[in-house]
Amino acid sequence: MPASRTSLRRGLAAAAALPLLAVAATACGYGSQAKDDRTSGVAAVGRKLSADTVRIGYLPNLTHATALVGVRQGLIQRELGGTAIKPQVLNAGPSVIEALNGGSLDIGFIGPSPAVNGYVKSQGRNLRIISGSASGGVKFVVDPDRIKTPDDVRGKRIATPQKGNTQDVAFLNWIAEKGWKVDAESGRGDVSVVRADARITPDAYRSGSVDGAWVPEPTASKLVSEGAKVLLEESALWPGGKFVITNVVVSQSFLKEHPDVVEAVLRGTVRTNAWINANPEKAGAAANAALKAETGGELPPEVVDRAWPGIRVTDDPLAATLRTQSEWAVRAGLVDEPDLGGIYDLTPLNKVLRAEGRPQVSDAGLGSP
C-alpha cells in the first residue's frame, strides 16, 4: 500500500539520520553524467580488495533504487572495505553501455534491451549480466484530454527515453500488437515515437509537444503530477506482473581481473535489496534522498508515494523475460536475431545467495558455458 505523505516525511527524516549516509557528492543536473573523479561520499575503510576503485554507473530513476540506496547509504561500500566506489549517473541504458564499452565503467545498472544490444554488438565479448535489480515501475501515461482509450494513441506523439532502450522497445512492441506500423529507426508511422531525455519529457508534456510517454519511475509519476493519467502499467502485460526492468552488468575484463570486487558489490546489492524490502517507507525516502544528492533536486513526497509501490527490487534477473524483450527488439527491427548464450554469469550472485541462506536464481539456459 502507498505510504501516506506523513509516513513518507517521517521516512525522509529517518533516511537523513541513517549513520551510513555521508556528505552528498557534488550535485549534477538531473540525468547528467557524473564526473569520473567523484566518489560516493561514503568513506572506503578497511582492507582494500584487488582494485583500488570500482566505477559503478546507474540512472537517476527509482527503478535503479538498488544503486541509489546501496551507493548513497554506504551499504555497498561496507562490503568493499578499502576499495572505493566511483559512481557515474548517466542518462539512459545505452549511455551505460557506451561507458562500459569505452572502458570508463566497470559495473552498471541497466535495462534488458541495452544489455542485449551491448552484448550482441560486442559479439559476446564485453559484458555479462550478473544479477537482477528491479521489476516493474514502468507506466504509459497520457494527456487525458487527447487520449482516452488505447485506440486514441494512433496519430499521437509519445515519448520514450532513448531509441533502443527498454521502454522504447516495449512501446514499439505494444504498437505492433495493435496492428500499427512505425519505423523503429526514425520513430515515424501510425504513432510518432519521440525519443526524449527524461530531463525534458515533463517540459515537453507541459508544452503539448508530446501527448504522453512510456517511461519508468519517477518520470511517469512526475507527469501524473502535471495532470497526465495512467493508461496502463507495463506489469499488466506480463504473466504474474513480473518483468526485468533493471539488471546489474559487469565488464568481462573487470570480472576476470577482480572477481573479489564483483562478489563484494553483489553482496552489497543483495543486502541493499533485503533492506529495501524490509523497510519500504524508509527505502522510498532513502532513494529520494539519493536523487537529491545525485541530481540536486528531490521529488515531491506525493510523487514518491505514487511511484514507489509499483517497483519491486529483486536479486533474480528474471532471465526468461529478457529473452522475450530481446524478441521484441528483433521484431521491431532494432537488432538482428541475437545469440544470447553466455549473456549471464550468475555464479558470483548464487555464491552470495547461498552464503545468505537464500534460494539461487536461474539464467534460463543463457548462462556462461
N, C-alpha and C positions, 0 to 999 in steps of 0.2 A: 504494500500500500504506500502511496506517496507520503512523504513526511510533510507535516504541516510547516508553515513558514516559521512558526515559533520554534518548532523542533529543529528546523534547519539552522536557524540562527544560533541555537544552543550548540548544534554540531560545529558551526563555524568557530565558535568560541573554544570548543573542545579541541578542534584541529589546531588552532593557534597555540594552544597550551601544550601540545604534544612535545615531549622533550627532544625528539629527533628532528623537529623542523628547525632548520637553522636560517641564517640570514639569507634573504632572497637574492638570487643572482640578478645581474643587470637585466632590466626588462627589455624585451624587444617587441616589435609590433605583432599584432595577432596574426599567427600563421607564418611569421617570418623565420628565416633560418638563423639559428644561434651562432655566435662566434665560436671558432674552434678552440679558443683558449679559455672558454667559460667552464667552470666546474659546477657541480650540482649544488654547491652551497653547504654541503654536509662534509665534515672533515673525514679524510681517509686515515684511519687509526689502526695500528696493529701490524701484523706480518703482511708484507707485500707478496702477492701471488706472482705468477710468471710474467706478468705485464705490469708496467708502471701505471698505465691508464687503460680504460675501456671506453670507447666512444659509442654512445647509445643515442639513436635517433627515434623520434616519435612525433606525433601530430598534436596540436592543441585541441583535441577532441575528447569528449567524455568517453568515447569508445576506446580511448587509449588510457583509461583510468589506471591500469596496472602500472604503466610507466609514470604517469603523472604522480600518483600516490607513492609508488615504490621509490622513485628517484627523489622527490622533494621531501618525503618523510624520512629518508635515510634507511628504509627497510632493505633496499638492495645493497647500498653501501655497507651496511652492517656485515653482510656476508662476504664482501670483498676485502675487508680488512684494510691494509695499506695500499691497495690498488684503487686509484681514484677514478670516479665516473666523470666523463666529459659529455654532457648532454647536448644534443642538437635538436632544435624544434624546427620542423620543416612544414611545407605547405600541403603536400599530399603524398600518397604512397609512391608514385613514380619518382618523386624527388628523393625519397629514401633509397630507392633502388639505384638512382644515379650516384648518390653519395657512397653507397656500398660498392658499386662497380668502380667508382673513381678512387677508392682506397681511403676516403676520408671518414668512413664509418665502419664500425666493427659489428654492431648488433643493432637491429632495427625492429620497430613495431609497425606493421603494415597490413593492409587488407589482402585477401587472397588473389585478386586479379593482378596487382603489381608483382606479387610474389611469383605467380606463374609466368608473367611476362619476363621478369628478370631471370628466372631460371631457364626459360626457353632461349632467350636472346644470348645468354652466355653458354648455351648448349650444355647446361647442367654443370658448368664448371665453377660458378661463383658462390651461390648461396645454398643454404639449407634452412628449411623450416624446422625449428627446434622446440616449439611449444605453441599452444593456443594462448589467447589473452582475453578475447571477448566475443560474445554472441549478441545479436540484436542491436538495438539503438539506431535504427535507420527508419526514416519516415518519408513518405511522399506528401508534401504539404502544398496547398494551392490557395489561390485567391478565390474565396467563396462566391464573389460576385461574377467571376468569369468561368469558374469550373465548379459545377455542382455534382456531376457524376463522372465516372471514368471515361465515358464516351465523349465528354466535353473536352478532354485533353487534346483530341485531334485538332490540329491547326494552331495550337498554343506554343508558347516559348517556355521551356522547362530547363532549369539549371541543374547541372551535376558538377561535382568538384573539379574533375580533370578528365580528359579523354583517356579511356582505358582504365580508370580507377574502378574500385569495386562497385560503387554506386552507379557509375556511368554504365557499366556492363549490365547490372541488374535492371536499370531502366530501359536500356536497349532491348533486353530480353522481354520485358513486360510489353513494350511497344510491339515487338514481333508477335507475341502471343495474342495481341489484339488484332493482328492481321494488317497492321500498318507498316509502311516502308520508310526507313530512314537510312541515309548513307552514314555509316559509322565514322568515317574519317572526317567529313565536313559537318555532321550533325544536322544536315538539311533533309527534309522529307515531309511526311504527313504530320510529324511533330518536329519543331525546331529544338534541338538539344544544344543548350548554351553551356559550354564549359567555363565555369566561373570560379575564381578563387573564393574560398569561404569568407575572406575578409570583405569582399564586395557584394556577396549574394544578398544580404539584408538590404543594402542600399539599392541594389537592382530591383528587388521586390518592391520597396517603397516607391521607387520612381515609376513602376509599371513596366520596366524593361523585360521582366520575366513574369510569367503567370503562376509560377510555382517552382518547386525544387525537390529533387530526390536526394536527400542529404543525411549525413549522420548527425548525432548529437555532439555539441549543443546547438548547431546551426538550425536544425529543424524546430526546436523549441523557441529559439530566438525569433524565427519567422512567425510562429504561432503568437508570440507576444506582440507582433506587428499586425495581427489580425488574420493571418493565414489559418486555414483549417487542415486537419489531418485527413487526407483522402484515403490513405491506407498505411499500415505498418508493414514493413517488409517481412517481419516474422510471420505474418498471417499467410504468406505464400509458401512457407516451408513446413514439412511434416514435423510435428512436435514443437513448432515455433523456434527451432534451433538452427542457426547457420553461423559459420565463422565470419566475423567482421574484422577481427584483428588477430594476426599471428605474430610470433617472435621469430625473426630470421637472423642468421649469422653468416658472415663471410666464411667460406670454406677454409681459406688460409688461416683466419683467426681461430677457427675451431680446431684445426690441426695443430697450430703452434701453441695455443693457450687453452687446452681443454679444462684446466682447473678454474680459469676465469669464467668460462662459459657455464660451467656447473655452478659456480658461486652466484652468477647472475640469475640462473634458473631457480636456485634455492631461494633467492630473494623474491622472484616473481611469484613462486608458489606460496610463500609466506605472506606476501602482499595480498594475493587473491584471497587467502584464508582470512586475513584481517578485514578486507573489504566485505566479504560475505557475512562475517560475524558482526560487523558494525556498519550497517548500511547508511544510517544517518550521518555518523561521523565521517564515513568514507566519501559520501557525496560532498560534504563540506570540505574535506581534505583535498579532493580533486579540484574543487573550485578555488581553494587557496593556492593550489599548484598552478592553475591557469593564471591567476593574478601574478604569481611570481615569475612565470614564464613569459607572459604577454603584456603585463602592466595593467590588465583590466580583469576584474572578476565578473561572474554572471549574476544577474539579479536572482534572489532566492527562488522566486516563482518559476524561473527558467529551469533551475536545477531540480525543483520539485517535480516539474513536468517531465524532464528528460531522464532523470536517474532511474526510475523504476523499470524502464524498458531495456536497460543494459545489464547483461549478465557476464561477470568476469568468470573465466574458466581456464584451467590448465589444458583441457582437452582441445586439440586443434580442429576437432570435428572434420576430419580429413575427407570423409565421403562428400561433405558439402562443398569442399574445394574442387573436387572432381566435377561436380555439377556446374559450379560457377565457371570453370575452365571451358566446359562445353558451351556455355552461353557466349563466352568471348569468341569461340570458334564460329558459332552460328552468326554472330554479329559481324564477322569478317575482320576482327581486330587482330587475331592471331591465327596461324595455321594450326592444324591438329597437333597438339603437343605430346611429347613423350614425357610423362611426369614421374616415371620410375626413378626413385632416388631423391625426390624433392624433399622428403622428410628424413631427419635423423633424430629420432626421439629417444635414443639410448641415454643421453645425459639426463633428460627430463624424467624418464622412467626410473633411473637410478635415484634421483632426488625423491620421487614419489614413493618409492619403496622405503627409503630411509624415513620418510614422514608417516609411514603406515597407511599410505593412500593407494587406491587402485591405479594400475598402469593404464595408459591410453594407447589407442591404435592409430597406425598410419594408413589404414585401409588398403594395404598392399602397395603403398607408394613409398616405402622406406628405402634407405640405402642398402645396397647388397652387402 
